[in-house]
Amino acid sequence: MKVLFYPGCSLKNNYPEFEKSSIEVCKKLGIELLEIPRWTCCGVNFSLATDNVMRHLGAVRSLINAQEKVEEMDAKIVVTACSMCYNVLKRVNLTLKEEPDKLETINSFIDDQPDYVPELKITHLLTLLKEVGFEKVENKVIMPLKGLKVASYYGCALLRPNKPEGIPVDDPENPAILEDLMKSIGAEPVEFPFRTECCGNYHVVFRPDIVEMRTEKIISSAKSRGADVIVTSCPLCLYNLERGNEVLDGRDRIPVVFFTQLMALALGTDSYLNDEIKEKILRKIEGSPA
C-alpha cells in the first residue's frame, strides 16, 4: 500500500525520530509512506479570520503537489503524523471543499501551479493504522510491551474543534484510539483526567510559566495513575511536556515519546529512542533483554 506522506517542519528539523519511526512502523505493516514533493510549511495554526485565506497558501501549495502525485498511489489520501499539521491541512481542505468562493480566490492567486481540486482526503497516521487494523499491528508484534504502563496524551489538535465534522480522530470527550493502539502492542493503557487538556501551545514563547504550570499538572496526573511513560503525536506537546519535566523533581519526571517509537520497539525495528529512555522502558517490560 502506497500513500502520500506530509512530514512537516517539526519532524524534519526538530524531531526526526518521529518521522523515522513512523516510516519504520509503516514498513512493518506493508505501508509505504511516500513524501510529497516540494511540500511547504502548513502554516502551523489554522487562521480563524474568515477573510484571511492567504494564510492557507502554504497548505494549499502542498496539497497541489500531492494532487499531482496521487494518481500513482493506492488511495487519494495524504497522511501526516504531526497533530498540528493534521489539524491545519484537514481544516484548510474542508474549508475549500465547503466554500467554493475561497477555493476560487486561492486558485486565482496561485497562478504558477495547477488549480487545486479538493478531492484529497487528509488523514492522521493514527486513523490510517486503525483502518489497517490494530489486530494486524498485534500480529506483527515481536516484543510485547507487557508491564509497561502508558499514558496517552492527546492534547488539542487531534480532537478539536469538533465542528466541522470529521476533524477529531476520535470522540473529543472520551477518545480511545491511542489506548487501543497501545493495547495492540502489549502495553497497559493508563487513563488520566488531563489527557485531553491543552499543554499551553505557543505560550511557551512569551509565557513559559503558563506552559510549565499546565504541563506539570498533566505529568503529575499521569504519574499519579502509575504511568511509566507518556505518548503523544504532537511535537509541540512533547516539547512543552519536557518543559514540565524540567521543573519537577527527578523522581516525578516521566519519559515523553512519540507513539510510533513504542510501536517500533514492539515491532522489532529501530525505535530511535535515546539510550536513557530506552533503558528505562526496557526495565519495565516483562521478559525484555534489559
C-alpha positions as CSV (number, residue, x, y, z in Angstrom):
1,M,0.0,0.0,0.0
2,K,1.5,3.3,-1.1
3,V,0.2,6.6,0.4
4,L,1.4,10.2,0.3
5,F,3.1,11.5,3.4
6,Y,3.3,15.0,4.6
7,P,6.2,15.2,7.2
8,G,6.0,18.9,8.2
9,C,8.7,21.1,9.6
10,S,9.0,19.8,13.1
11,L,9.6,16.2,12.1
12,K,12.3,17.3,9.6
13,N,14.0,19.8,11.7
14,N,13.5,19.0,15.4
15,Y,12.1,15.5,15.8
16,P,13.4,13.2,13.1
17,E,12.9,10.3,15.4
18,F,9.1,10.7,14.9
19,E,9.4,10.6,11.1
20,K,11.9,7.8,11.0
21,S,9.9,5.6,13.5
22,S,6.7,6.3,11.6
23,I,8.3,5.1,8.3
24,E,9.7,2.0,10.0
25,V,6.4,1.1,11.6
26,C,4.5,1.5,8.3
27,K,7.1,-0.7,6.5
28,K,6.4,-3.4,9.0
29,L,2.7,-3.2,8.3
30,G,3.1,-3.1,4.5
31,I,2.6,0.6,4.1
32,E,5.0,2.7,2.1
33,L,4.9,6.4,3.0
34,L,6.0,8.5,0.0
35,E,6.9,12.1,0.8
36,I,5.0,14.8,-1.0
37,P,7.5,16.5,-3.4
38,R,8.2,20.2,-2.7
39,W,6.0,20.4,0.3
40,T,6.0,23.6,2.3
41,C,5.1,24.6,5.9
42,C,1.4,24.1,6.6
43,G,1.2,27.4,8.4
44,V,1.3,25.9,11.9
45,N,-2.1,27.3,13.0
46,F,-5.4,27.4,11.1
47,S,-6.4,31.1,10.5
48,L,-9.7,31.9,12.3
49,A,-10.1,35.1,10.3
50,T,-12.7,34.3,7.7
51,D,-11.2,36.8,5.2
52,N,-7.6,35.7,5.6
53,V,-7.4,33.0,3.0
54,M,-3.8,34.0,2.2
55,R,-2.7,32.2,5.5
56,H,-3.8,29.0,3.8
57,L,-1.5,29.3,0.8
58,G,1.3,27.1,2.3
59,A,-1.0,24.3,3.0
60,V,-2.7,24.6,-0.4
61,R,0.6,24.5,-2.4
62,S,1.5,21.3,-0.6
63,L,-1.9,19.8,-1.4
64,I,-1.5,20.8,-5.1
65,N,1.8,19.0,-5.2
66,A,0.1,16.0,-3.6
67,Q,-2.7,16.2,-6.1
68,E,-0.1,15.8,-8.9
69,K,1.2,12.6,-7.4
70,V,-1.9,11.0,-6.0
71,E,-2.8,9.1,-9.2
72,E,0.3,6.9,-8.7
73,M,-0.9,6.0,-5.2
74,D,-3.3,3.3,-3.9
75,A,-5.6,5.9,-2.4
76,K,-6.4,9.6,-2.7
77,I,-5.2,10.3,0.8
78,V,-2.5,12.4,2.4
79,V,-1.2,11.1,5.7
80,T,0.5,13.1,8.4
81,A,1.9,12.1,11.8
82,C,2.1,15.6,13.4
83,S,-1.1,16.6,15.2
84,M,-0.7,20.3,14.3
85,C,-0.1,19.6,10.6
86,Y,-3.1,17.3,10.5
87,N,-5.3,19.9,12.1
88,V,-4.3,22.7,9.7
89,L,-4.3,20.6,6.5
90,K,-7.6,19.0,7.4
91,R,-9.3,22.2,8.2
92,V,-8.0,24.0,5.1
93,N,-9.1,21.1,2.9
94,L,-12.6,21.1,4.4
95,T,-12.9,24.9,4.1
96,L,-12.0,24.7,0.4
97,K,-14.5,21.9,-0.2
98,E,-17.3,23.7,1.6
99,E,-16.6,27.3,0.5
100,P,-16.1,27.5,-3.3
101,D,-15.6,31.2,-3.2
102,K,-12.5,30.8,-1.1
103,L,-11.3,28.0,-3.4
104,E,-11.7,30.3,-6.4
105,T,-9.8,33.1,-4.7
106,I,-6.9,30.9,-3.8
107,N,-6.7,29.2,-7.2
108,S,-6.7,32.7,-8.9
109,F,-3.9,33.8,-6.6
110,I,-1.7,30.8,-7.2
111,D,-1.0,31.3,-10.9
112,D,2.2,29.3,-11.1
113,Q,0.6,25.9,-10.2
114,P,-2.5,24.0,-11.4
115,D,-5.8,24.7,-9.7
116,Y,-6.5,22.7,-6.6
117,V,-9.4,20.4,-6.7
118,P,-10.3,19.4,-3.1
119,E,-10.8,15.7,-3.7
120,L,-8.0,14.6,-1.4
121,K,-8.6,13.0,2.0
122,I,-6.4,14.3,4.8
123,T,-5.9,11.7,7.5
124,H,-3.8,11.2,10.6
125,L,-1.4,8.3,10.9
126,L,-3.4,7.0,13.9
127,T,-6.6,6.9,11.7
128,L,-4.7,5.0,9.0
129,L,-3.4,2.5,11.4
130,K,-6.9,2.0,12.8
131,E,-8.2,1.4,9.3
132,V,-5.4,-1.1,8.6
133,G,-6.5,-2.8,11.8
134,F,-5.0,-2.9,15.3
135,E,-5.3,-6.6,15.1
136,K,-2.8,-6.6,12.2
137,V,-0.5,-4.5,14.4
138,E,-0.8,-7.0,17.2
139,N,0.0,-9.9,14.8
140,K,3.3,-8.1,13.9
141,V,4.5,-7.6,17.5
142,I,7.8,-9.3,18.2
143,M,8.4,-7.9,21.8
144,P,5.1,-7.2,23.6
145,L,5.4,-4.2,25.9
146,K,3.8,-6.2,28.7
147,G,4.3,-4.5,32.1
148,L,4.7,-1.0,30.6
149,K,2.0,1.4,31.8
150,V,1.4,4.1,29.1
151,A,-0.4,7.4,29.5
152,S,-1.8,8.6,26.1
153,Y,-1.8,12.3,25.8
154,Y,-4.0,13.7,23.0
155,G,-3.8,17.4,23.6
156,C,-5.9,19.7,21.4
157,A,-5.2,19.3,17.7
158,L,-6.3,15.7,17.3
159,L,-9.7,16.3,18.9
160,R,-10.7,20.0,18.4
161,P,-12.6,21.7,17.1
162,N,-15.4,19.1,16.9
163,K,-17.1,21.1,14.2
164,P,-17.0,20.8,11.2
165,E,-17.5,17.1,11.4
166,G,-14.5,14.9,10.5
167,I,-11.7,16.8,12.3
168,P,-11.5,14.8,15.5
169,V,-9.7,11.4,15.1
170,D,-11.9,10.0,17.9
171,D,-14.6,11.0,20.4
172,P,-13.4,14.5,21.6
173,E,-14.7,13.9,25.1
174,N,-13.6,10.3,25.6
175,P,-11.0,9.2,23.0
176,A,-9.7,5.7,23.0
177,I,-7.7,5.4,19.7
178,L,-4.3,5.8,21.3
179,E,-5.2,3.5,24.2
180,D,-6.5,0.8,21.8
181,L,-3.2,1.1,19.8
182,M,-1.2,0.7,23.0
183,K,-3.1,-2.4,23.9
184,S,-2.3,-3.9,20.5
185,I,1.4,-3.7,21.2
186,G,1.0,-5.3,24.7
187,A,1.3,-2.2,26.8
188,E,-1.2,-1.3,29.6
189,P,-3.0,2.0,28.9
190,V,-3.4,4.4,31.9
191,E,-6.3,6.8,31.7
192,F,-5.8,10.1,33.4
193,P,-8.1,13.2,33.6
194,F,-5.7,15.6,31.9
195,R,-5.1,13.6,28.7
196,T,-7.1,16.0,26.5
197,E,-6.1,19.2,28.3
198,C,-4.1,21.9,26.4
199,C,-0.4,21.9,27.1
200,G,-0.2,25.7,26.7
201,N,0.6,25.7,23.0
202,Y,2.7,28.6,21.9
203,H,2.6,30.4,25.2
204,V,5.9,28.7,25.7
205,V,7.5,31.5,23.6
206,F,6.3,34.5,25.7
207,R,4.8,33.0,28.9
208,P,6.7,29.8,29.6
209,D,5.4,29.9,33.2
210,I,1.9,29.1,31.8
211,V,3.2,26.1,30.0
212,E,5.2,24.9,33.0
213,M,2.1,25.2,35.2
214,R,-0.1,23.3,32.8
215,T,2.3,20.6,31.8
216,E,3.4,20.0,35.4
217,K,-0.3,19.2,36.2
218,I,-0.5,16.9,33.1
219,I,2.6,15.0,34.1
220,S,1.7,14.7,37.7
221,S,-1.8,13.4,36.8
222,A,-0.3,10.7,34.6
223,K,2.3,9.9,37.3
224,S,-0.5,9.6,40.0
225,R,-2.1,6.9,37.9
226,G,1.1,4.9,37.7
227,A,2.2,5.7,34.2
228,D,5.8,4.8,33.2
229,V,5.8,6.8,30.0
230,I,3.6,9.3,28.2
231,V,3.0,9.0,24.4
232,T,1.9,11.8,22.1
233,S,1.6,12.6,18.4
234,C,2.3,16.3,18.7
235,P,5.9,17.7,18.6
236,L,4.8,20.9,20.3
237,C,3.1,18.9,23.1
238,L,6.2,16.8,23.6
239,Y,8.4,19.9,23.8
240,N,6.1,21.6,26.3
241,L,5.8,18.4,28.4
242,E,9.6,18.2,28.5
243,R,9.5,21.8,29.9
244,G,7.1,20.5,32.6
245,N,9.5,17.6,33.4
246,E,12.3,20.1,33.9
247,V,10.5,21.9,36.8
248,L,9.7,18.6,38.5
249,D,12.0,16.7,40.8
250,G,13.8,13.8,39.1
251,R,11.6,11.2,40.8
252,D,8.4,12.8,39.4
253,R,9.5,13.0,35.8
254,I,8.2,10.7,33.1
255,P,9.7,10.0,29.7
256,V,7.7,11.5,26.9
257,V,7.9,9.8,23.5
258,F,6.0,9.6,20.2
259,F,3.6,6.7,19.9
260,T,5.4,5.4,16.8
261,Q,8.6,4.9,18.9
262,L,6.8,2.5,21.2
263,M,5.3,0.8,18.2
264,A,8.7,0.4,16.6
265,L,10.1,-1.1,19.8
266,A,7.3,-3.7,19.9
267,L,7.5,-4.5,16.2
268,G,11.3,-5.2,16.5
269,T,12.5,-2.3,14.3
270,D,14.6,0.8,15.2
271,S,12.6,3.0,17.6
272,Y,15.0,5.9,17.6
273,L,14.6,6.2,21.4
274,N,17.6,7.8,23.1
275,D,19.6,5.3,25.2
276,E,18.5,6.5,28.6
277,I,14.8,6.5,27.8
278,K,15.0,3.1,26.0
279,E,16.8,1.6,29.0
280,K,14.1,2.9,31.4
281,I,11.3,1.5,29.2
282,L,13.0,-1.9,28.8
283,R,13.4,-2.3,32.5
284,K,9.6,-2.1,32.8
285,I,8.8,-4.6,30.2
286,E,8.4,-8.2,31.4
287,G,10.9,-10.5,29.7
288,S,12.8,-7.8,28.0
289,P,16.6,-8.0,27.5
290,A,17.2,-5.2,30.0
